[in-house]
Structures are given as C-alpha cells and as structure tokens.
Amino acid sequence: MPSFNAANVVDPLDYDFSAVPGLQDVKGTIKEPTSLQVQAYVNATRAEMVRLRRETGVVDEEDADAVLAALEKMDPARTVEAQKRSAEILSALCSGHPTGGQLMKLPHRVMHAFSEWLAKEVLDPEVVTGAGRPRLTSLPSSSAG
C-alpha cells in the first residue's frame, strides 16, 4: 500500500562553509522554512531589487550593458550595504543559521552560489515521486512491443 513519509519528500538543506577561511566550524542543516518565511524572503528580495534599480537608475534590467554601467558607478559603501541587506534576508530564510555575518564572510562567488542553491531548493524543490519512495510498476511482457 502506498504511504507518505514527510522525511523523504525533500532533501535536508545541509550547508558547509568549512572550506572558507574563518568559517571552518560553520556547517549544519537549515531548518525547513515556513510558508511565512518563504513569502517574506520573496517580498524582501523583490523590494531589494526595486531599491537597487532605483539607486542605480536602471530601468531595463535585461539591458546587461546598462546594468554593468550602473554598478560600476555605484558607491562601494552602498554595495556593502546592499550585500548586508541580502545576507540578512537570506539568513532570515534560514532561521538565522547561518547568520548574516557568516554569510558576509563568504567570497562573492560562494555567496552567490549558496543563495542560488538555497532559493532553488526552497522555491522550486524537485518533486519526488511517492514522497521519496519510488514505486516500481511491473508491466506485462506483452507491453514490451
């Protein structure tokens, strides 16, 4: 008889920053975000994108040249503030583990990869057949054609 096991629906959100100097002991499993946390993350991320477009004067975010030109003109202090806001938004999605401060210590490419991975896992998790218990269906040999 088919059964549902919540433990097998999605993979745990394990992270490990131990390869990053200064973050050797930073690893764990992110507590599964609630629907409210996910909605807050989506809203905060959208608001941050609107803020950055307004601050940089970018109207068409699909115009890569305009985006790069605007970012080149952006004051480094504003860039750091934007990174801090993004780290705090991401940390809130993770129930504070990892912290915003820990996320700020990640190299740019690692931070970017982590945030993309987490957003994909939380916002678009891969559907698992049978809640993690694949069910095999035997076909009669006459179906083999």
C-alpha positions as CSV (number, residue, x, y, z in Angstrom):
1,M,0.0,0.0,0.0
2,P,1.4,3.5,-0.9
3,S,2.5,5.6,2.1
4,F,3.6,9.1,2.7
5,N,6.7,9.9,4.7
6,A,7.5,13.6,5.2
7,A,11.1,12.7,5.9
8,N,11.5,11.6,2.3
9,V,9.8,14.4,0.5
10,V,12.7,16.8,0.1
11,D,16.4,16.5,0.9
12,P,17.7,18.3,4.0
13,L,19.1,21.8,3.5
14,D,22.7,20.9,4.6
15,Y,25.4,23.5,4.2
16,D,29.1,23.5,4.9
17,F,31.3,26.6,4.8
18,S,34.3,24.9,6.4
19,A,36.5,25.4,3.3
20,V,36.3,29.2,3.7
21,P,39.0,30.7,6.0
22,G,37.4,31.9,9.2
23,L,34.3,29.8,8.8
24,Q,35.8,26.3,9.5
25,D,33.2,25.4,12.0
26,V,30.2,26.8,10.1
27,K,28.1,24.0,8.8
28,G,24.7,22.5,9.6
29,T,21.2,21.9,8.4
30,I,18.9,24.8,7.7
31,K,15.6,24.4,9.5
32,E,12.9,23.8,6.8
33,P,11.5,27.4,6.2
34,T,7.8,28.0,6.9
35,S,5.5,29.4,4.3
36,L,5.7,32.8,6.0
37,Q,9.5,32.8,5.9
38,V,9.4,31.9,2.2
39,Q,6.9,34.7,1.5
40,A,8.9,37.2,3.5
41,Y,12.0,36.2,1.5
42,V,10.3,36.6,-1.8
43,N,8.9,40.0,-0.8
44,A,12.2,41.2,0.7
45,T,14.1,40.1,-2.4
46,R,11.8,41.9,-4.8
47,A,11.9,45.0,-2.6
48,E,15.7,44.9,-2.6
49,M,15.8,44.6,-6.4
50,V,13.5,47.6,-6.8
51,R,15.7,49.5,-4.4
52,L,18.9,48.7,-6.3
53,R,17.3,49.5,-9.7
54,R,16.1,52.9,-8.2
55,E,19.5,53.6,-6.7
56,T,21.4,52.8,-9.8
57,G,18.9,54.3,-12.2
58,V,18.5,51.0,-14.2
59,V,15.1,51.0,-15.9
60,D,15.6,47.8,-18.1
61,E,17.3,45.1,-16.0
62,E,17.6,43.0,-19.2
63,D,20.0,45.5,-20.7
64,A,23.2,44.0,-19.4
65,D,25.4,47.0,-20.5
66,A,23.1,49.4,-18.6
67,V,23.2,47.2,-15.5
68,L,27.1,46.9,-15.6
69,A,27.5,50.6,-16.3
70,A,25.2,51.4,-13.3
71,L,27.0,49.0,-11.0
72,E,30.4,50.5,-11.9
73,K,29.1,53.9,-10.8
74,M,27.7,52.6,-7.5
75,D,29.5,53.8,-4.4
76,P,31.3,50.9,-2.7
77,A,29.7,51.7,0.6
78,R,26.3,51.3,-1.0
79,T,27.4,47.9,-2.4
80,V,28.4,46.7,1.0
81,E,25.1,47.9,2.5
82,A,23.2,46.0,-0.3
83,Q,25.3,42.9,0.4
84,K,24.4,43.2,4.1
85,R,20.7,43.5,3.4
86,S,20.9,40.5,1.1
87,A,22.7,38.4,3.7
88,E,20.2,39.3,6.4
89,I,17.3,38.4,4.0
90,L,18.9,35.1,3.3
91,S,19.7,34.4,6.9
92,A,16.1,35.1,7.9
93,L,15.0,32.4,5.4
94,C,17.4,30.1,7.2
95,S,16.0,30.9,10.7
96,G,19.3,32.6,11.5
97,H,21.6,29.7,10.8
98,P,23.8,30.6,9.1
99,T,23.9,34.2,10.3
100,G,24.0,37.3,8.2
101,G,27.5,37.9,9.5
102,Q,28.7,34.5,8.5
103,L,27.2,34.9,5.0
104,M,29.0,38.3,4.7
105,K,32.3,36.5,5.2
106,L,31.7,34.2,2.2
107,P,33.6,35.1,-1.0
108,H,31.4,36.7,-3.6
109,R,31.1,33.6,-5.9
110,V,30.5,31.3,-2.9
111,M,27.8,33.6,-1.5
112,H,26.2,33.8,-5.0
113,A,26.2,30.0,-5.4
114,F,24.8,29.5,-1.9
115,S,22.0,31.9,-2.4
116,E,21.1,30.5,-5.8
117,W,21.2,26.9,-4.4
118,L,19.0,27.8,-1.4
119,A,16.5,29.8,-3.5
120,K,16.1,26.9,-5.9
121,E,15.8,24.3,-3.2
122,V,13.2,26.3,-1.3
123,L,11.2,27.9,-4.1
124,D,11.4,25.1,-6.6
125,P,12.1,21.8,-4.9
126,E,12.4,18.8,-7.2
127,V,9.2,16.8,-7.0
128,V,9.9,13.3,-5.6
129,T,7.6,10.5,-6.8
130,G,5.8,8.8,-3.9
131,A,7.2,11.2,-1.3
132,G,10.7,9.8,-1.6
133,R,9.7,6.1,-2.0
134,P,9.8,5.4,-5.7
135,R,7.2,2.9,-6.7
136,L,8.0,0.4,-9.4
137,T,5.2,-0.7,-11.7
138,S,5.6,-4.0,-13.4
139,L,4.4,-4.1,-16.9
140,P,3.2,-7.3,-18.6
141,S,5.8,-8.6,-21.0
142,S,3.3,-8.2,-23.8
143,S,3.7,-4.4,-23.4
144,A,7.3,-4.6,-24.4
145,G,6.5,-4.5,-28.1
